[in-house]
Amino acid sequence: MATTDLGGTFTMAEGVTVTRMGYGAMQLAGPGVFGPPKDRDEAIAVLREVVELGITHIDTSDFYGPFVTNELIREALSPYPEDLVIVTKVGARRDDAGNWHHARTPDEIRSAVHDNLDHLGLDVLDIVNLRFGGFAQAEPESLEEQFVALAELQQLGLIRHLGVSTVNAEQIAEAQSIAPVVCVQNFYNLAHRTDDELIASLHAQGIGYVPYFPLGGFTPLQSEALHEVAARIGEPSMTVAIAWLLQRSPNILLIPGTSTRIHLRENVAGATLTLSEDDVTLLDSITPAGD
Ligand SMILES: NC(=O)c1ccc[n+]([C@@H]2O[C@H](COP(=O)([O-])OP(=O)(O)OC[C@H]3O[C@@H](n4cnc5c(N)ncnc54)[C@H](OP(=O)(O)O)[C@@H]3O)[C@@H](O)[C@H]2O)c1
């Protein structure tokens, strides 16, 4: 399949270069990120098209399903292309009703890493993010115990690189005092820009910033300015939202989630769209929600 532009590449660490346009697998699980996909064949087709398009960054976790997205990724893509970087995360678990719970004891962290290896069918995980914080924002508490547990697994050779998710600047610094951090995954999009300063600081350090809910997540982005720009240039709103993120800072790496190939193609098209200065000014004027 023809691919021209995936927003360029970003090197997270030596030997770990990814296309800035990636893919988030969470939407492949069933409703509420729980249970099997609503359309299993389409889920497999989405994953295969991700790779055919040349995307080399897939974000996942065992708590999507649980286990559903990792098993789909394995079925669709294993044996994995050499340049594919699969990023997973630990720190939560699901119960039988689909509720989310913390799973942050060192034992839980260790067993989550082993479970991710099993479900993805890998001997080594490329990158593991420690998922901290609350639903979508950091909570001020030490992550030392958990990050030390991950750093030990890294030293044992089970993980290549480490990242953190739903954290503030102090927690990133705390993690960096234990082991190198190659990416930070936090809630950020056109209408939720709490991390503007953090993105600049991570850029200066050469660290990737991976926004989750880039299209609004469970509440799709709705904004007059976004619709106005999209109508003016004749592209879907979500394509414009992706283009804005890619233009926002070179260390932003995208993992928009979708369960359909149609939306995947719309999202990837955002990487070929250059927004004018006027468009960016209008989009920048969107009042952040709840910031
Ligand atoms: N670290 C964390 O705590 C955390 C939290 C949440 C998510 N994540 C990761 O971040 C990734 C992205 O977040 P997300 O999937 O929650 O949210 P998102 O990418 O902001 O939005 C996904 C939603 O947008 C819809 N969508 C996608 N493309 C679209 C398009 N072109 N037009 C219209 N609707 C479109 C999807 O529905 P369709 O399926 O119908 O396309 C889905 O409902 C996840 O997949 C996951 O890997 C991480």
The ligand as an SDF file (V2000), in Angstrom:
LIG
                    3D

 48 52  0  0  0  0  0  0  0  0999 V2000
   -2.1040    5.9140   29.0240 N   0  0  0  0  0  0  0  0  0  0  0  0
   -3.4070    5.9250   29.1840 C   0  0  0  0  0  0  0  0  0  0  0  0
   -3.9030    6.0060   30.3030 O   0  0  0  0  0  0  0  0  0  0  0  0
   -4.3180    5.8430   28.0260 C   0  0  0  0  0  0  0  0  0  0  0  0
   -5.6760    6.1920   28.1780 C   0  0  0  0  0  0  0  0  0  0  0  0
   -6.4910    6.1260   27.0590 C   0  0  0  0  0  0  0  0  0  0  0  0
   -5.9960    5.7330   25.8350 C   0  0  0  0  0  0  0  0  0  0  0  0
   -4.6660    5.3960   25.7090 N   0  0  0  0  0  0  0  0  0  0  0  0
   -4.1040    5.0320   24.4020 C   0  0  0  0  0  0  0  0  0  0  0  0
   -4.3150    6.1280   23.5300 O   0  0  0  0  0  0  0  0  0  0  0  0
   -4.9550    5.6850   22.3410 C   0  0  0  0  0  0  0  0  0  0  0  0
   -5.8280    6.7920   21.7950 C   0  0  0  0  0  0  0  0  0  0  0  0
   -6.8550    7.1180   22.6800 O   0  0  0  0  0  0  0  0  0  0  0  0
   -8.3770    6.7180   22.4610 P   0  0  0  0  0  0  0  0  0  0  0  0
   -8.4800    5.6360   21.4440 O   0  0  0  0  0  0  0  0  0  0  0  0
   -8.9720    6.4870   23.7870 O   0  0  0  0  0  0  0  0  0  0  0  0
   -9.0200    8.0620   21.9760 O   0  0  0  0  0  0  0  0  0  0  0  0
   -8.9660    8.9080   20.6040 P   0  0  0  0  0  0  0  0  0  0  0  0
   -7.9210    8.3900   19.7030 O   0  0  0  0  0  0  0  0  0  0  0  0
   -8.9370   10.3260   21.0130 O   0  0  0  0  0  0  0  0  0  0  0  0
  -10.4200    8.6590   20.0310 O   0  0  0  0  0  0  0  0  0  0  0  0
  -10.9090    7.4160   19.7240 C   0  0  0  0  0  0  0  0  0  0  0  0
  -12.3950    7.5980   19.3910 C   0  0  0  0  0  0  0  0  0  0  0  0
  -12.5040    8.3960   18.2100 O   0  0  0  0  0  0  0  0  0  0  0  0
  -13.1720    7.6510   17.1850 C   0  0  0  0  0  0  0  0  0  0  0  0
  -12.4540    7.9630   15.9400 N   0  0  0  0  0  0  0  0  0  0  0  0
  -11.1980    7.6230   15.6030 C   0  0  0  0  0  0  0  0  0  0  0  0
  -10.8880    8.1250   14.3850 N   0  0  0  0  0  0  0  0  0  0  0  0
  -11.9730    8.8020   13.9690 C   0  0  0  0  0  0  0  0  0  0  0  0
  -12.2750    9.5360   12.8040 C   0  0  0  0  0  0  0  0  0  0  0  0
  -11.3800    9.6720   11.8250 N   0  0  0  0  0  0  0  0  0  0  0  0
  -13.4970   10.1040   12.7000 N   0  0  0  0  0  0  0  0  0  0  0  0
  -14.4180    9.9770   13.6840 C   0  0  0  0  0  0  0  0  0  0  0  0
  -14.1910    9.2910   14.8230 N   0  0  0  0  0  0  0  0  0  0  0  0
  -12.9770    8.7100   14.9490 C   0  0  0  0  0  0  0  0  0  0  0  0
  -13.0600    6.2020   17.5740 C   0  0  0  0  0  0  0  0  0  0  0  0
  -14.1850    5.4830   17.1130 O   0  0  0  0  0  0  0  0  0  0  0  0
  -14.0830    4.4030   15.9320 P   0  0  0  0  0  0  0  0  0  0  0  0
  -13.5550    3.1500   16.5430 O   0  0  0  0  0  0  0  0  0  0  0  0
  -15.4860    4.2930   15.4630 O   0  0  0  0  0  0  0  0  0  0  0  0
  -13.1730    4.9790   14.8860 O   0  0  0  0  0  0  0  0  0  0  0  0
  -13.0770    6.3000   19.1030 C   0  0  0  0  0  0  0  0  0  0  0  0
  -14.4100    6.4030   19.5650 O   0  0  0  0  0  0  0  0  0  0  0  0
   -5.7240    4.4310   22.7770 C   0  0  0  0  0  0  0  0  0  0  0  0
   -6.0440    3.6230   21.6690 O   0  0  0  0  0  0  0  0  0  0  0  0
   -4.7540    3.8130   23.7540 C   0  0  0  0  0  0  0  0  0  0  0  0
   -3.7860    3.0360   23.0470 O   0  0  0  0  0  0  0  0  0  0  0  0
   -3.8360    5.4710   26.7720 C   0  0  0  0  0  0  0  0  0  0  0  0
  1  2  1  0
  2  3  2  0
  2  4  1  0
  4  5  1  0
  4 48  2  0
  5  6  2  0
  6  7  1  0
  7  8  2  0
  8  9  1  0
  8 48  1  0
  9 10  1  0
  9 46  1  0
 10 11  1  0
 11 12  1  0
 11 44  1  0
 12 13  1  0
 13 14  1  0
 14 15  2  0
 14 16  1  0
 14 17  1  0
 17 18  1  0
 18 19  2  0
 18 20  1  0
 18 21  1  0
 21 22  1  0
 22 23  1  0
 23 24  1  0
 23 42  1  0
 24 25  1  0
 25 26  1  0
 25 36  1  0
 26 27  1  0
 26 35  1  0
 27 28  2  0
 28 29  1  0
 29 30  1  0
 29 35  2  0
 30 31  1  0
 30 32  2  0
 32 33  1  0
 33 34  2  0
 34 35  1  0
 36 37  1  0
 36 42  1  0
 37 38  1  0
 38 39  2  0
 38 40  1  0
 38 41  1  0
 42 43  1  0
 44 45  1  0
 44 46  1  0
 46 47  1  0
M  CHG  2   8   1  16  -1
M  END
$$$$
